[in-house]
Amino acid sequence: SLEICRELPLPVPPAGEQTEIVRRVEQLFAFADQLEAKVTTAQARIDRLTQSILAKAFRGELVPQDPNDEPASLLLERIRAQRADAPKAKRGRKSA
């Protein structure tokens, strides 16, 4: 089997063409490395941006604050009062 493989003709391009092929492949690998670095940088920026947006959201900095809005504590107290005044729903037994 090895002898048969050795007897098969294997066309090889001229040295100049081989050099050009190697040059182009190396150029494409360099381009792929640049793209990979840009993707890594972009992913890191996205992670930082996501954290920054969440932090601003929890600090209430994403939208302008309206001084006329009622405080959350008053809103929560009003909701509690409404729930306390609402009639309780009766829970019936399921019939078999």
N, C-alpha and C positions, 0 to 999 in steps of 0.2 A: 504494500500500500504506500509506503514511504517512497519506494522507487518510482511508482507511478506518478506521485506528486512531483518528484524531482524532474521527471521527463516532460511535464506539462509546461508549455511556453507561458511565461509571465511577462506581459508587456510592461515596460517601465518607461515613463516619459523622460525626455532629455533632461540633463542636469539643470539647464536654465528654467525649464518649466517646473521642475521639482522645487527649485528655489522660490519661484513665484508662488507656488501652492503653499509652501511653508510660510512665506511672508503674509499671504492673505489669511491663513488660518490664525497666525499669531495676532494679526490685526483684529480679527473677529473675537478672539479670546480677550484681548485688551478691552474691546468695546463691551463685551459681556461683563467684565470685571467692573467697568465704570457704571454700567447699569445696576449691577448688584449693589454697589456702594451707594448709589442714589436712592435705591429702594430702601436700603437699611436706614439711611438718613431720614427719608420721608416717614418711615414707620415710627422712628423715634420722635419725630416732630408731632405726628398724630397722637401718640401716647401722651406727650406733654400737653398738647392742646386739649385732649379729652379731660385730663386731670384738672387743667385750668378752668375749663367750662363748668365742670362739676363743682369746683371750689367756689366759683362766682355764683353759681345757682344757689348754693347753700348760704352764701352771704347776702343773697338778694340783690346782686349787682348786674343781673342780665337784662333787666328792664328798669326804666326810670321809676322811682318811688313816688307815689302820690301821697302827700301829707294828709289829704282828706280821707284816705282809706282808714277803716277802723282797724285797731290792733287785732292781731290774731287771737289774743286772750279773750277779747270781747266777743269775737265771732264764735269761738269755741264755747263760751258760756251761753250764748244765745242758742246754739245747737243743742247743748245739754238741756236747757230749759224747755225747748220745743219737744225733745224726746221724752222728757219727764211728763209733760202735759198730754202727750199723745196717748190715746187709749191702747191698752195692752191687747194684743191679738190673742184670742183663746186658742189653745192647742187641743184639738179633739183627738180622740183615739181613732186609729184606723180600724175600720171594720174588716173582719176576716172573710 
